[in-house]
Amino acid sequence: MLFSFAAAIVCGARSALEAERLQAHQVALFGAPSDSTTHRMVAGMDAPMLARIAKVRAV
């Protein structure tokens, strides 16, 4: 789940909804995305982690 979510962010997802939509295209590789799991994962990220993700995406 984490890898497919990270791949969706790299592909340009800017929200959990966009990440889920991009993950839907990768079902054969990673399995079906779960709304609740994605939301719990994002909710569990702290501010430093979100800042690092934003920094990497900016590059």
PyMOL Python script that loads the backbone (N, CA, C, O; Angstrom):
from pymol import cmd

cmd.read_pdbstr("""\
ATOM      1  N   MET A   1       0.816  -1.193   0.000  1.00  0.00           N
ATOM      2  CA  MET A   1       0.000   0.000   0.000  1.00  0.00           C
ATOM      3  C   MET A   1       0.862   1.261   0.000  1.00  0.00           C
ATOM      4  O   MET A   1       0.623   2.186  -0.775  1.00  0.00           O
ATOM      5  N   LEU A   2       1.867   1.287   0.876  1.00  0.00           N
ATOM      6  CA  LEU A   2       2.709   2.476   0.971  1.00  0.00           C
ATOM      7  C   LEU A   2       3.441   2.724  -0.342  1.00  0.00           C
ATOM      8  O   LEU A   2       3.563   3.867  -0.784  1.00  0.00           O
ATOM      9  N   PHE A   3       3.929   1.647  -0.965  1.00  0.00           N
ATOM     10  CA  PHE A   3       4.654   1.826  -2.218  1.00  0.00           C
ATOM     11  C   PHE A   3       3.750   2.358  -3.319  1.00  0.00           C
ATOM     12  O   PHE A   3       4.151   3.245  -4.074  1.00  0.00           O
ATOM     13  N   SER A   4       2.542   1.832  -3.421  1.00  0.00           N
ATOM     14  CA  SER A   4       1.634   2.306  -4.471  1.00  0.00           C
ATOM     15  C   SER A   4       1.205   3.746  -4.197  1.00  0.00           C
ATOM     16  O   SER A   4       1.011   4.524  -5.130  1.00  0.00           O
ATOM     17  N   PHE A   5       1.055   4.104  -2.912  1.00  0.00           N
ATOM     18  CA  PHE A   5       0.715   5.484  -2.562  1.00  0.00           C
ATOM     19  C   PHE A   5       1.867   6.415  -2.930  1.00  0.00           C
ATOM     20  O   PHE A   5       1.648   7.497  -3.474  1.00  0.00           O
ATOM     21  N   ALA A   6       3.095   5.990  -2.630  1.00  0.00           N
ATOM     22  CA  ALA A   6       4.269   6.787  -2.981  1.00  0.00           C
ATOM     23  C   ALA A   6       4.378   6.945  -4.497  1.00  0.00           C
ATOM     24  O   ALA A   6       4.704   8.025  -4.991  1.00  0.00           O
ATOM     25  N   ALA A   7       4.108   5.879  -5.225  1.00  0.00           N
ATOM     26  CA  ALA A   7       4.145   5.952  -6.688  1.00  0.00           C
ATOM     27  C   ALA A   7       3.102   6.928  -7.207  1.00  0.00           C
ATOM     28  O   ALA A   7       3.360   7.648  -8.171  1.00  0.00           O
ATOM     29  N   ALA A   8       1.935   6.966  -6.588  1.00  0.00           N
ATOM     30  CA  ALA A   8       0.891   7.911  -7.006  1.00  0.00           C
ATOM     31  C   ALA A   8       1.325   9.350  -6.753  1.00  0.00           C
ATOM     32  O   ALA A   8       1.049  10.233  -7.565  1.00  0.00           O
ATOM     33  N   ILE A   9       2.003   9.592  -5.629  1.00  0.00           N
ATOM     34  CA  ILE A   9       2.510  10.936  -5.340  1.00  0.00           C
ATOM     35  C   ILE A   9       3.543  11.342  -6.383  1.00  0.00           C
ATOM     36  O   ILE A   9       3.526  12.469  -6.880  1.00  0.00           O
ATOM     37  N   VAL A  10       4.443  10.419  -6.711  1.00  0.00           N
ATOM     38  CA  VAL A  10       5.461  10.702  -7.725  1.00  0.00           C
ATOM     39  C   VAL A  10       4.806  11.012  -9.071  1.00  0.00           C
ATOM     40  O   VAL A  10       5.306  11.835  -9.838  1.00  0.00           O
ATOM     41  N   CYS A  11       3.699  10.355  -9.346  1.00  0.00           N
ATOM     42  CA  CYS A  11       2.987  10.580 -10.611  1.00  0.00           C
ATOM     43  C   CYS A  11       2.167  11.861 -10.607  1.00  0.00           C
ATOM     44  O   CYS A  11       1.552  12.206 -11.616  1.00  0.00           O
ATOM     45  N   GLY A  12       2.151  12.574  -9.474  1.00  0.00           N
ATOM     46  CA  GLY A  12       1.489  13.864  -9.453  1.00  0.00           C
ATOM     47  C   GLY A  12       0.248  13.984  -8.599  1.00  0.00           C
ATOM     48  O   GLY A  12      -0.419  15.019  -8.635  1.00  0.00           O
ATOM     49  N   ALA A  13      -0.085  12.960  -7.829  1.00  0.00           N
ATOM     50  CA  ALA A  13      -1.265  13.050  -6.966  1.00  0.00           C
ATOM     51  C   ALA A  13      -1.074  14.167  -5.941  1.00  0.00           C
ATOM     52  O   ALA A  13      -0.035  14.251  -5.286  1.00  0.00           O
ATOM     53  N   ARG A  14      -2.086  15.020  -5.810  1.00  0.00           N
ATOM     54  CA  ARG A  14      -2.017  16.133  -4.864  1.00  0.00           C
ATOM     55  C   ARG A  14      -2.968  15.968  -3.699  1.00  0.00           C
ATOM     56  O   ARG A  14      -3.004  16.815  -2.806  1.00  0.00           O
ATOM     57  N   SER A  15      -3.737  14.897  -3.691  1.00  0.00           N
ATOM     58  CA  SER A  15      -4.672  14.630  -2.603  1.00  0.00           C
ATOM     59  C   SER A  15      -4.872  13.126  -2.504  1.00  0.00           C
ATOM     60  O   SER A  15      -4.464  12.369  -3.385  1.00  0.00           O
ATOM     61  N   ALA A  16      -5.509  12.710  -1.415  1.00  0.00           N
ATOM     62  CA  ALA A  16      -5.785  11.283  -1.243  1.00  0.00           C
ATOM     63  C   ALA A  16      -6.686  10.771  -2.365  1.00  0.00           C
ATOM     64  O   ALA A  16      -6.508   9.650  -2.841  1.00  0.00           O
ATOM     65  N   LEU A  17      -7.641  11.580  -2.784  1.00  0.00           N
ATOM     66  CA  LEU A  17      -8.546  11.164  -3.859  1.00  0.00           C
ATOM     67  C   LEU A  17      -7.770  10.945  -5.159  1.00  0.00           C
ATOM     68  O   LEU A  17      -7.983   9.944  -5.844  1.00  0.00           O
ATOM     69  N   GLU A  18      -6.879  11.866  -5.500  1.00  0.00           N
ATOM     70  CA  GLU A  18      -6.082  11.694  -6.716  1.00  0.00           C
ATOM     71  C   GLU A  18      -5.168  10.481  -6.596  1.00  0.00           C
ATOM     72  O   GLU A  18      -4.972   9.753  -7.569  1.00  0.00           O
ATOM     73  N   ALA A  19      -4.613  10.261  -5.416  1.00  0.00           N
ATOM     74  CA  ALA A  19      -3.744   9.098  -5.211  1.00  0.00           C
ATOM     75  C   ALA A  19      -4.529   7.813  -5.410  1.00  0.00           C
ATOM     76  O   ALA A  19      -4.040   6.877  -6.043  1.00  0.00           O
ATOM     77  N   GLU A  20      -5.738   7.761  -4.875  1.00  0.00           N
ATOM     78  CA  GLU A  20      -6.571   6.570  -5.048  1.00  0.00           C
ATOM     79  C   GLU A  20      -6.909   6.339  -6.513  1.00  0.00           C
ATOM     80  O   GLU A  20      -6.926   5.198  -6.976  1.00  0.00           O
ATOM     81  N   ARG A  21      -7.175   7.400  -7.235  1.00  0.00           N
ATOM     82  CA  ARG A  21      -7.488   7.255  -8.664  1.00  0.00           C
ATOM     83  C   ARG A  21      -6.276   6.731  -9.432  1.00  0.00           C
ATOM     84  O   ARG A  21      -6.413   5.865 -10.296  1.00  0.00           O
ATOM     85  N   LEU A  22      -5.091   7.255  -9.118  1.00  0.00           N
ATOM     86  CA  LEU A  22      -3.891   6.763  -9.790  1.00  0.00           C
ATOM     87  C   LEU A  22      -3.581   5.330  -9.382  1.00  0.00           C
ATOM     88  O   LEU A  22      -3.120   4.539 -10.205  1.00  0.00           O
ATOM     89  N   GLN A  23      -3.829   4.985  -8.118  1.00  0.00           N
ATOM     90  CA  GLN A  23      -3.590   3.620  -7.657  1.00  0.00           C
ATOM     91  C   GLN A  23      -4.509   2.638  -8.377  1.00  0.00           C
ATOM     92  O   GLN A  23      -4.139   1.483  -8.591  1.00  0.00           O
ATOM     93  N   ALA A  24      -5.681   3.082  -8.745  1.00  0.00           N
ATOM     94  CA  ALA A  24      -6.631   2.207  -9.435  1.00  0.00           C
ATOM     95  C   ALA A  24      -6.063   1.696 -10.755  1.00  0.00           C
ATOM     96  O   ALA A  24      -6.449   0.623 -11.221  1.00  0.00           O
ATOM     97  N   HIS A  25      -5.151   2.450 -11.361  1.00  0.00           N
ATOM     98  CA  HIS A  25      -4.525   2.028 -12.609  1.00  0.00           C
ATOM     99  C   HIS A  25      -3.433   0.989 -12.379  1.00  0.00           C
ATOM    100  O   HIS A  25      -2.950   0.372 -13.329  1.00  0.00           O
ATOM    101  N   GLN A  26      -3.044   0.795 -11.120  1.00  0.00           N
ATOM    102  CA  GLN A  26      -1.954  -0.124 -10.793  1.00  0.00           C
ATOM    103  C   GLN A  26      -2.457  -1.364 -10.054  1.00  0.00           C
ATOM    104  O   GLN A  26      -1.685  -2.026  -9.360  1.00  0.00           O
ATOM    105  N   VAL A  27      -3.731  -1.679 -10.197  1.00  0.00           N
ATOM    106  CA  VAL A  27      -4.337  -2.800  -9.472  1.00  0.00           C
ATOM    107  C   VAL A  27      -3.607  -4.107  -9.737  1.00  0.00           C
ATOM    108  O   VAL A  27      -3.424  -4.904  -8.816  1.00  0.00           O
ATOM    109  N   ALA A  28      -3.190  -4.344 -10.963  1.00  0.00           N
ATOM    110  CA  ALA A  28      -2.520  -5.606 -11.292  1.00  0.00           C
ATOM    111  C   ALA A  28      -1.205  -5.756 -10.527  1.00  0.00           C
ATOM    112  O   ALA A  28      -0.801  -6.872 -10.201  1.00  0.00           O
ATOM    113  N   LEU A  29      -0.543  -4.648 -10.244  1.00  0.00           N
ATOM    114  CA  LEU A  29       0.739  -4.702  -9.528  1.00  0.00           C
ATOM    115  C   LEU A  29       0.585  -4.709  -8.019  1.00  0.00           C
ATOM    116  O   LEU A  29       1.265  -5.469  -7.329  1.00  0.00           O
ATOM    117  N   PHE A  30      -0.306  -3.866  -7.498  1.00  0.00           N
ATOM    118  CA  PHE A  30      -0.359  -3.630  -6.054  1.00  0.00           C
ATOM    119  C   PHE A  30      -1.653  -4.065  -5.390  1.00  0.00           C
ATOM    120  O   PHE A  30      -1.762  -3.986  -4.166  1.00  0.00           O
ATOM    121  N   GLY A  31      -2.626  -4.518  -6.143  1.00  0.00           N
ATOM    122  CA  GLY A  31      -3.927  -4.839  -5.572  1.00  0.00           C
ATOM    123  C   GLY A  31      -4.817  -3.606  -5.552  1.00  0.00           C
ATOM    124  O   GLY A  31      -4.371  -2.503  -5.868  1.00  0.00           O
ATOM    125  N   ALA A  32      -6.054  -3.795  -5.185  1.00  0.00           N
ATOM    126  CA  ALA A  32      -7.024  -2.697  -5.194  1.00  0.00           C
ATOM    127  C   ALA A  32      -6.733  -1.703  -4.065  1.00  0.00           C
ATOM    128  O   ALA A  32      -6.407  -2.105  -2.948  1.00  0.00           O
ATOM    129  N   PRO A  33      -6.853  -0.403  -4.361  1.00  0.00           N
ATOM    130  CA  PRO A  33      -6.638   0.605  -3.318  1.00  0.00           C
ATOM    131  C   PRO A  33      -7.787   0.595  -2.315  1.00  0.00           C
ATOM    132  O   PRO A  33      -8.927   0.283  -2.659  1.00  0.00           O
ATOM    133  N   SER A  34      -7.478   0.933  -1.106  1.00  0.00           N
ATOM    134  CA  SER A  34      -8.493   0.994  -0.057  1.00  0.00           C
ATOM    135  C   SER A  34      -8.600   2.437   0.423  1.00  0.00           C
ATOM    136  O   SER A  34      -7.613   3.029   0.860  1.00  0.00           O
ATOM    137  N   ASP A  35      -9.802   2.998   0.339  1.00  0.00           N
ATOM    138  CA  ASP A  35     -10.009   4.376   0.783  1.00  0.00           C
ATOM    139  C   ASP A  35      -9.604   4.557   2.235  1.00  0.00           C
ATOM    140  O   ASP A  35      -8.872   5.489   2.569  1.00  0.00           O
ATOM    141  N   SER A  36     -10.071   3.683   3.083  1.00  0.00           N
ATOM    142  CA  SER A  36      -9.803   3.851   4.517  1.00  0.00           C
ATOM    143  C   SER A  36      -8.326   3.698   4.834  1.00  0.00           C
ATOM    144  O   SER A  36      -7.803   4.432   5.673  1.00  0.00           O
ATOM    145  N   THR A  37      -7.639   2.767   4.189  1.00  0.00           N
ATOM    146  CA  THR A  37      -6.213   2.588   4.441  1.00  0.00           C
ATOM    147  C   THR A  37      -5.428   3.808   3.983  1.00  0.00           C
ATOM    148  O   THR A  37      -4.522   4.259   4.684  1.00  0.00           O
ATOM    149  N   THR A  38      -5.761   4.342   2.827  1.00  0.00           N
ATOM    150  CA  THR A  38      -5.071   5.532   2.323  1.00  0.00           C
ATOM    151  C   THR A  38      -5.273   6.710   3.267  1.00  0.00           C
ATOM    152  O   THR A  38      -4.323   7.423   3.588  1.00  0.00           O
ATOM    153  N   HIS A  39      -6.493   6.911   3.704  1.00  0.00           N
ATOM    154  CA  HIS A  39      -6.767   8.035   4.604  1.00  0.00           C
ATOM    155  C   HIS A  39      -6.068   7.862   5.951  1.00  0.00           C
ATOM    156  O   HIS A  39      -5.557   8.833   6.510  1.00  0.00           O
ATOM    157  N   ARG A  40      -6.041   6.639   6.476  1.00  0.00           N
ATOM    158  CA  ARG A  40      -5.343   6.392   7.744  1.00  0.00           C
ATOM    159  C   ARG A  40      -3.845   6.627   7.596  1.00  0.00           C
ATOM    160  O   ARG A  40      -3.206   7.158   8.503  1.00  0.00           O
ATOM    161  N   MET A  41      -3.284   6.234   6.457  1.00  0.00           N
ATOM    162  CA  MET A  41      -1.857   6.416   6.242  1.00  0.00           C
ATOM    163  C   MET A  41      -1.512   7.900   6.182  1.00  0.00           C
ATOM    164  O   MET A  41      -0.537   8.333   6.797  1.00  0.00           O
ATOM    165  N   VAL A  42      -2.297   8.680   5.452  1.00  0.00           N
ATOM    166  CA  VAL A  42      -2.040  10.119   5.349  1.00  0.00           C
ATOM    167  C   VAL A  42      -2.256  10.788   6.707  1.00  0.00           C
ATOM    168  O   VAL A  42      -1.471  11.647   7.107  1.00  0.00           O
ATOM    169  N   ALA A  43      -3.305  10.403   7.405  1.00  0.00           N
ATOM    170  CA  ALA A  43      -3.596  10.995   8.717  1.00  0.00           C
ATOM    171  C   ALA A  43      -2.484  10.694   9.720  1.00  0.00           C
ATOM    172  O   ALA A  43      -2.242  11.477  10.638  1.00  0.00           O
ATOM    173  N   GLY A  44      -1.818   9.573   9.544  1.00  0.00           N
ATOM    174  CA  GLY A  44      -0.744   9.191  10.455  1.00  0.00           C
ATOM    175  C   GLY A  44       0.584   9.856  10.175  1.00  0.00           C
ATOM    176  O   GLY A  44       1.519   9.726  10.966  1.00  0.00           O
ATOM    177  N   MET A  45       0.687  10.565   9.068  1.00  0.00           N
ATOM    178  CA  MET A  45       1.942  11.248   8.741  1.00  0.00           C
ATOM    179  C   MET A  45       2.059  12.523   9.564  1.00  0.00           C
ATOM    180  O   MET A  45       1.099  13.279   9.710  1.00  0.00           O
ATOM    181  N   ASP A  46       3.248  12.743  10.095  1.00  0.00           N
ATOM    182  CA  ASP A  46       3.457  13.960  10.872  1.00  0.00           C
ATOM    183  C   ASP A  46       3.897  15.101   9.956  1.00  0.00           C
ATOM    184  O   ASP A  46       4.174  14.887   8.775  1.00  0.00           O
ATOM    185  N   ALA A  47       3.960  16.303  10.502  1.00  0.00           N
ATOM    186  CA  ALA A  47       4.303  17.497   9.712  1.00  0.00           C
ATOM    187  C   ALA A  47       5.670  17.379   9.034  1.00  0.00           C
ATOM    188  O   ALA A  47       5.789  17.752   7.867  1.00  0.00           O
ATOM    189  N   PRO A  48       6.714  16.873   9.719  1.00  0.00           N
ATOM    190  CA  PRO A  48       8.003  16.734   9.029  1.00  0.00           C
ATOM    191  C   PRO A  48       7.937  15.796   7.816  1.00  0.00           C
ATOM    192  O   PRO A  48       8.569  16.055   6.792  1.00  0.00           O
ATOM    193  N   MET A  49       7.170  14.705   7.939  1.00  0.00           N
ATOM    194  CA  MET A  49       7.041  13.779   6.808  1.00  0.00           C
ATOM    195  C   MET A  49       6.326  14.453   5.642  1.00  0.00           C
ATOM    196  O   MET A  49       6.749  14.317   4.494  1.00  0.00           O
ATOM    197  N   LEU A  50       5.259  15.168   5.922  1.00  0.00           N
ATOM    198  CA  LEU A  50       4.533  15.867   4.864  1.00  0.00           C
ATOM    199  C   LEU A  50       5.404  16.941   4.228  1.00  0.00           C
ATOM    200  O   LEU A  50       5.321  17.176   3.023  1.00  0.00           O
ATOM    201  N   ALA A  51       6.239  17.594   5.034  1.00  0.00           N
ATOM    202  CA  ALA A  51       7.156  18.610   4.496  1.00  0.00           C
ATOM    203  C   ALA A  51       8.193  17.967   3.578  1.00  0.00           C
ATOM    204  O   ALA A  51       8.529  18.528   2.535  1.00  0.00           O
ATOM    205  N   ARG A  52       8.699  16.800   3.956  1.00  0.00           N
ATOM    206  CA  ARG A  52       9.672  16.105   3.095  1.00  0.00           C
ATOM    207  C   ARG A  52       9.031  15.690   1.777  1.00  0.00           C
ATOM    208  O   ARG A  52       9.647  15.807   0.718  1.00  0.00           O
ATOM    209  N   ILE A  53       7.800  15.208   1.842  1.00  0.00           N
ATOM    210  CA  ILE A  53       7.095  14.826   0.615  1.00  0.00           C
ATOM    211  C   ILE A  53       6.918  16.046  -0.282  1.00  0.00           C
ATOM    212  O   ILE A  53       7.144  15.968  -1.490  1.00  0.00           O
ATOM    213  N   ALA A  54       6.517  17.169   0.303  1.00  0.00           N
ATOM    214  CA  ALA A  54       6.342  18.402  -0.480  1.00  0.00           C
ATOM    215  C   ALA A  54       7.655  18.858  -1.094  1.00  0.00           C
ATOM    216  O   ALA A  54       7.676  19.325  -2.232  1.00  0.00           O
ATOM    217  N   LYS A  55       8.744  18.728  -0.359  1.00  0.00           N
ATOM    218  CA  LYS A  55      10.062  19.129  -0.870  1.00  0.00           C
ATOM    219  C   LYS A  55      10.479  18.275  -2.058  1.00  0.00           C
ATOM    220  O   LYS A  55      10.968  18.791  -3.063  1.00  0.00           O
ATOM    221  N   VAL A  56      10.284  16.974  -1.938  1.00  0.00           N
ATOM    222  CA  VAL A  56      10.643  16.073  -3.034  1.00  0.00           C
ATOM    223  C   VAL A  56       9.787  16.331  -4.254  1.00  0.00           C
ATOM    224  O   VAL A  56      10.285  16.324  -5.379  1.00  0.00           O
ATOM    225  N   ARG A  57       8.487  16.563  -4.038  1.00  0.00           N
ATOM    226  CA  ARG A  57       7.594  16.837  -5.162  1.00  0.00           C
ATOM    227  C   ARG A  57       7.954  18.134  -5.862  1.00  0.00           C
ATOM    228  O   ARG A  57       7.777  18.257  -7.073  1.00  0.00           O
ATOM    229  N   ALA A  58       8.463  19.108  -5.104  1.00  0.00           N
ATOM    230  CA  ALA A  58       8.823  20.409  -5.690  1.00  0.00           C
ATOM    231  C   ALA A  58      10.007  20.279  -6.642  1.00  0.00           C
ATOM    232  O   ALA A  58      10.138  21.046  -7.596  1.00  0.00           O
ATOM    233  N   VAL A  59      10.863  19.301  -6.374  1.00  0.00           N
ATOM    234  CA  VAL A  59      12.033  19.077  -7.225  1.00  0.00           C
ATOM    235  C   VAL A  59      11.575  18.507  -8.547  1.00  0.00           C
ATOM    236  O   VAL A  59      12.399  18.239  -9.423  1.00  0.00           O
TER     237      VAL A  59
END
""", "prot")
cmd.dss("prot")
cmd.show_as("cartoon", "prot")
cmd.util.cbc("prot")
cmd.orient("prot")
